[in-house]
Amino acid sequence: MKSEDHRKVAQWHLKQAELHDSVNGYACGCPADEQSARIIKIVDSGAIEEENECSLA
């Protein structure tokens, strides 16, 4: 993806997070898949690294 596409996806996810926080019972339907779990672990560790490919495998 291009940088602008990453930003669009991030913007969408941030809006979903806001809705989760503000609307009782809101569910966006995003699966908590293996890739998302890995991203969460990376962000929680504070070790966000530059990737040469858009692959978290």
N, C-alpha and C positions, 0 to 999 in steps of 0.2 A: 504494500500500500504506500501511497504517497503521504507525506507529512500532513497534508490537509485532510486526507481521509482518516488518518489516526485521530486527528483532532475532532472530526465529526463524530466518530465512534465514541471517543471519550466524552464529548459533550452530551451525547445521548445517554450514556451510562450515568453521568453526573445528575442529569434530570431524573432518571429512574431512582437514583439514590435519594434525591430530595423527596420524591413522591413516596418512597418507602417510609421515610422519616415523618412525613406530614399527613399522609392519608391512611387512616386506620384500616388495616386489612388489605392494603394495596399489594398486588403481586404483578411483576412485569413479565413473568414467564421465562426469564433467562435461566437456562440450566446451569447448575453449579458443576461444570464439567472439569476434567483433569487439567486442561489449559488454564481455566480460571483459578483453580486451586493453586497452581504453580505461580501464577501472577500475584495472587494474594500473598503467598509465602515470600516472594521476592520483595514486594513492597513492604511487608511487615518487617523484613530483615534490614531494610534500609539500603540494600545493595542492588539498586536498579543499575543495570549495566547496559552499555551500548551493544546492540545486536547487529551483526552483519546481514542477517536474514530475518525475515518476519516469521520466525519459527521458534516455538518454545519447546520443541521436542527434545 
